[in-house]
């Protein structure tokens, strides 16, 4: 091993990572060079498939087969660590580099106590006695902010919440005093409030202990709030690297510009997202004359004065433990006296952390769950009193849903055209000979082109599938569109495209939307009015502007204050809504 | 989008380039098994045309030819009978070909019946859940708590007693298909129920509910096609099991009659002569049966690995 004192903590030079397969060699990372100095946090951002996680795995030599480092070197403190033997690499991994994984639910072994897992790590990598190792573990748990470490260290991972587990993972990563931490999407699986705490913790520990950190993330908000430098990856290439303020505030590369303009901001409301066609273009080829087209001529017209949808005192609970004796049954109250109204043509947002019951409400409205009590009224018709499926069917047509996961929300064994045509044929919404024409018009209208119908869903990307999903929802000419986290599985720029599409469709077709998301900035971009949910309660309902600028309830105040700040982001090319 | 517009390959090219063919052509065991299985199938179903003799044609059987040893192993062999003859003077090679035809027919038809019952019951249990699920699965559990062979033996003995041997042997194939088919359906029902439960949680099922589609349509049009890979895998194993059950029943004298022998009854017929030196009557059908079952099981294993790459990675 050669030593070079002039090098920074981590030095990556001309790194190239390849995945050979029978279809040819896939280059995951192309000629990448960057460096991290001690105490510095470098964010690696990029969309899925950009190769950002691969870099972290390559540095610690844990590439999943058949991935190989084709060329280039990695130096840690001047020592070359690429191409070391397994045993040498193992020592580097344990003591010099710590790794924080994405999902705290699976990165701890659930059969061992925290003590066993921490002490094992220390003993494997440091020359200390068992007592010293135990003491070290206690100190480390205290340092990551776990209360009562003497008690908690004896517990098993399942006794910790998600955020607490991630703290334990960080403690284990830091316990052997590594020089570098690689954090691969450390907060993606966590709620906003916990995300903020974990990021603060990583930041604090890196500064205190002068540890370098490579933070891999797709979330521009995370980058803005903790990193010193940012490296932007696009299809395996480093397109831009610089200080966080410079990259976010005055991006140079076209891709970075597009990426930053596509980030939903919490501080401004945009008319549309500009410059979003860098990754995947999707244009409508034949302009559709909505007013004279089948799509614009629904037989379901407004007949009722008053709110389109009214939810009154809805209670819904799920049985978590069943028993013959009513007193011994246990429930979780997913919706507790929830009431709100949605008016014709508006977008109502439901926001809340995971488990707050927002999806449950949506499913109750769509008729997938039956509430225990309360009323759901659509256009003056009481939905909860409709007993037969027959009576409900005409109303089902008027409400459609767009689901969260574009990979499971379509039947993989049906062609796209059949998926979209199914509701039209089933509800007999058009003459037989018209159906094919309508389906191809719909596909074109959502930006996929007329030929897309001949393919199967797996031939499309996540964003394109979400377009198919939207086209399917539109195929019944609904009046209410329920969007359940429609973009949370998508990359930023694709998310921006889908949000644009939804906005356009709403204007053209006078759709009413119920938009559900955990992502506050997205909600701000989309919604006219917002309801904030917490543990099954609707704590606050108000205009979007009011909720974001002057929240009333403690919980909403807290949520809003925890949002990452977007003030540093470039405002170039943005159309700001009044 | 550029890749989508590029000339789409023809159906045949797509099949040729698929992972299925790629991994298949790289696995020698799978290729060999498939070759053997295909040969068995072709030989069995073209037996009337390619078999050197017709063992059912009584006029061509000569009792003087009985118990001749195979040509290559003994001087006493007759060139007409490559693998020798049995106690009635029938050519072993031809009886194996015809017997394999009977065995495979029963195996495939019985699996067809299991498949039908299993799909309907498993799909209903998994989709509707609750009381229907408990009821149907308890029936399956009760049936599984008897050994398959025991059920089959009892039922076939009852039928044979009730109908008389004459009539029973006339409808033997049909009876065996029914017995084996009914005895093994819970295997299918359980597998299908498990994959229906997994599929039912996926959002495309919710999407069709929101559309207002009716239950049978969701079950058969949306869920069932997505459960096909486990069905395919257990089908291969079940065909092997059904052939074995049939062979076992026939060996015990409860299956195919001597006049219309399957591989199992051939082994059973020859078993009486094994100590009198005429081992070939029982050994050759035995070898054919074992290799047939083996290749089907190997194919099933390969299919399982292909559809579930987590189990096996090279």
Interface residues (C-beta under 8 A of the other chain):
Chain A: X22 X280 X281 X282 X363 X366 X367 X368 X389 X392 X393 X396 X397 X399 X400 X401 X403 X404 X405 X408 X409 X410 X411 X412 X413 X414 X422 X423 X426 X427 X449 X451 X452 X455 X459 X469 X472 X476
Chain B: X1 X4 X22 X202 X203 X204 X206 X207 X208 X209 X210 X211 X212 X213 X214 X217 X222 X225 X226
